[in-house]
Amino acid sequence: MRKLFIHSVLVLFILFLPEISIGGFFDDLIKPRPSKKQESPSTEKESANESPDLIQGLGEAFGIKKKKVDLFRKGLGVVEALQPIGEEEEITLGEAVAVEAFSRFGGEYSNEGWTRYINLVGNTIAEVSDRPTLDYHFAILNSPEQNAFAAPGGYIFITVGLLKTLNNEAELAGVLAHEIAHITKQHMLETIRRGSVLGSVSELTLTALKKNPEMFANVIDEMTEVLFTKGLDKDKEFEADVAGIEYAYRAGYHPKGLQDYLQTLANGEGQTQSKFFTTHPSTTLRISKIKTLISTYSDIQDLPFLTRRFQQYVKTS
């Protein structure tokens, strides 16, 4: 018997707290990220001397620290011992990909209520994921096509086109949980570690960021190509389905939400314009695998879909 973590009540209380305010996605990037370790005095001094700037080519809509943009452009260095990509490096890479996402998909969809809502739902799920201490950020992209994706370091995107096709909060939770799983399983980082771009590179470190500008640019290009055009390996998508369904279940949602959304997507295949179909495995096959998985959950009959609340926050907004 699985141990059920009921967090839907937590979501209910959070959603009705008026004092909570979630700003724009890039507002979060502008703010200094709280360190989980005590920074050295030299790091604090360096951080204090940073000056705000704008990302070249994106204009005033997406303000961000100049130092961060410089790091994106100036590259990553090479050291000898083979090491996994650390969390700070993961976040830096994710921020660079976030910039690309906003550039390619029409910027952020301007609806503060919807943005607040998806952040509350998404962060509730993230709290019961396998990486609950990571800072997660959820944004709605101003694109009519149906798509959702995750950049390393906790950056998750859903298009307004996809959001408008959902029928209830469990479906939203299923989609967001799938993307959270890509981050907890570090699927993108695994992909670029195995890719040809890194070649003989054995470790990516923030201290060596300025040594190889071309390689850093190539890494970001590879990540965006995988995320927006080619898609991840099928096995990683199936793994994200399995983990995401478990996360939604732990948070107190009915785990059938992702399956129901995929069925809506499958019904529109051939009529719906979306890269979702080319960057993900067969929708029909995913639905079949999910049905088999959900049949192993024996205590889900009373778990909610929260259709009315979803309609209150999204459908009628």
N, C-alpha and C positions, 0 to 999 in steps of 0.2 A: 504493500500500500504506500503510495506516495505521500509525503508530508505536504499538506496544502498550506501555503503562506497567503493568508487573506489580507490583501492590501487595498481592496476596492473601497473600503470604508475610509482609508487614509486619503485616497484620491478624492472621494466625495467631500471630505472636510477641506482639503486644500483648494479645491475648485471654488469654494464659496468664501475664501479669505480675501476680502477686497484690498487689504493692504499689500498683498504680494503683487509686485509689478515686474514683468519680464520685458526688457528692452529689446532693441534690434539685435540681430545676430552679430553684426560687426561692432556694436557697442561692447559686446563681451570681449571681442578681440582687442579693443582699445584698452580696456581696463587691465591693470597689472594682474598677472595670474598669481594667486597665492602659492607660495612655495611650500612643499611638504617637508623640506629640509631647511635648516637655518643657512641663509646665504652668507657668504664671506663679505667683509667690509668692502672689498674691491668691487664685488658684483653689485652691491647696493649703490655704491658711488657711480658706477657705470650706468646703472639703470636710472638714477636720478638725473643724469645728464642727457637722457634721450629727449628728442624733440618730436612732436607730432608732425605727420606729413600725410600726403595723399598718395594712393597707389597710382602710378603712372598709367594713364589710359582708362581708368575707371571713374575718375572724377570725384566730386565731393560726396557722392552717395555712400562711399565705402571708406571712411577714414580709418587709418590704422597706424600704429607706431612705425616710424621710419626705420628704426633698427630692425624690426621684424621683416620688412620688405627687403632691406639690404641683405639680411641673412638668406632670404629666399633666393636672391639673385646671385649671391657671391659663392655659394657652394659648400660642399662637404669635403672633409679631409679623409686620409687613409691612415690606418694604423695596422700593426702586425697581427695581433691575435684575433681569431674569429669570435665575434660576439653578436648577440641579438641586438636589434635596434632598441635603445632605451626609451623610456617614457617621454623625456624632454624632447628627444629627437623626433619621436612619433608625433608629438603635438606640433612641433615646428613644421614637419612635412604636411600634417593635416591642415594647418592654417594656410599653407601655400595652395593646397588643393581647394580649400574653401573659397579662396579668392577666385580661382578658375571657375568654380561652380557658379558663383554669382555673375561672373562675366558672361558665361555661356548660356545661362538660363534666365536672362531678363531681369536679374536683380532680385531683391527680396519683395515678396508680395506684401503689400501694405495693408495689414489688418491686425492691429494690436491684440484684439480679443482672440483671434484664431491662433496667433503666435503664442500667446500666453497659454492657451488651452493645450496645444500640442507639446509645449515644454513641460507642463504639469503632468500630462499623461506619460510622456517619454521619460521624464526623470523618475517617476514612480516605478516604472519598469526597470530602469537602470539601477535603482537601489537594490533590487533583488537579483541582478545579473551577476556574472562571475567577476566583474570588475567594478564594484560599486563605488570605489573611491575616486575614480576618474571623473573629471568635470565634463558633463555632456551638454551639448548645445544643439537645439533643434530649430530649423528655419524652414519657412515656406518659400519656394521659388516661384516667380511670376511666369510660369510656363503652362500652357494649356495641355501639353502632353502628359500622359500618365507615367510617372517615374519616381523612384526614391533611391537614394544611395547614401553610403557612409564613407567619410574620409577618416583616416587614422586620427587618433587622439581625441575622439569623442564628438566629431562634427557630423550631424545627420540632417539630410535634406529630404523634403517631400514637395512635389510640385502641387500647385493649386489645382491643376487638372486631375491629379490622383485624389486629392483630398475631397473634391466635390463628387467623386464617384462612390465614396464610402457610405455605408448605411447606418453604422453604429460605432460606438467607442471600442468595442472588442475588435472590430476590423482595423481601426486606427492603431490599436495596441499591437495587433498582430504584425502590421507593416513596420511599425517603429521597432518592435522587438526583434524582427528579422535583421534590421539594419544595426541595431545595438549588438547583435550576435556577431556580425562581421567585424566589429571593433573588438569585442572581448576575445574573439578567436584570432585576431590580428591577421586576417586573411590578406589584406592588401600588402602588409609588410612581408608576409611569407612570399607573396608573388614577386615583389621587387627584389627580395634577397636571392631568389632563384633566377631572376632575369639576367639577360646579357648586358644590360646597361651598367650594372655594378662591377661586372667582370671580376677582377682580382681584389676588389675592395672587401675588406674584412670587418670594418666597423665604421659607423657613421657617428661622429661626435660633434657637439656644439662648439667645443674648443677648437676644432679644426675647420670650422665652416668657411673660412676665407681662402682655403688653399686650392680648391678645385671648382671654379665657377661653372665650367662646362658640364662636369659630371652632375652637379646639383640640378642644373637646368634639365639635363637628360632624365634624371630620376623623376622630377615632377612631370615631365612630358610623358614618361612611361605610365605613371600613376593615373594621369588624366585620360590617357588613351585606354587603359584598362577599364577605368570607372565609367567613362562616358561613351565608349565606342565598342570595345571588344568584350567586356564583361569578365568576371572571375571564372575560374574553373567550375564546372558543374558540381563537382564534389563539395566545393566550398559553399555553393548556393544551397545544396541539400543540407549541409551541416548547419548553415544559418537558419534554415527552416526548423530543424530539430531543436536547436538551442533557443531560438526565438519563441517557439510554441511553449517551451518549458518556462521561459521568463514571463510570458503573458499569464500563464497558469499560476506561477508563484505570486504574481501581483494581484491575483483574484479575478482575472478576466476569463471568460469562456475561451478555451484554446482554439476553438473552431473559427475564430475571427479571420485569421490569415487565409484559411481555406475558402471562406465565403468571398473574400475580396478576389482571390485568384479565380474563382468561378465567374464572378462578374467580368473580370479581365478576359477570361477565355471566351465568354459569350460574345464579346466585342471584337475578338481577333478577326482580322481581315477588314474591319471597318474602323478600328481605332488606330490612329497614327501614334506610335510610340517606339522608342528604342528599347523599351522593356523587353520586347519579344526577341530582339537580337542579342541582348546582353544577359539573358537568363535562360535556363533550360526550359524545355517544353512545359508550358503551363499545365497541360493535362497530366503529364507525368508527375509534376510536383503535387498536384491535387491528390493523385492516387497514393503517393507516398505519405502525404499528410493524413489522409483518411485512415491508413493503416496505423500510423503513429497514434492518432487520437483515440483509436479503439483500445489502446493500452491504458488510457486514463479512465479509472473506474468511478471517480467521485466528482464528476463535473456537471451533473444534471442541473444543479441549482446555481451554477456560476452565471453571472450576468453578461448580457450583451450591451446594455445601457444605450438603447436606441433613442429613448426620449431625451436623455441628457445630451447626446451627440447632436441631435436635431436642434436642441435649444442653443447650443454654442456655435454650431457650424451651419446647419441647413437654414436656420431662420435669421442668421446674422446679416 
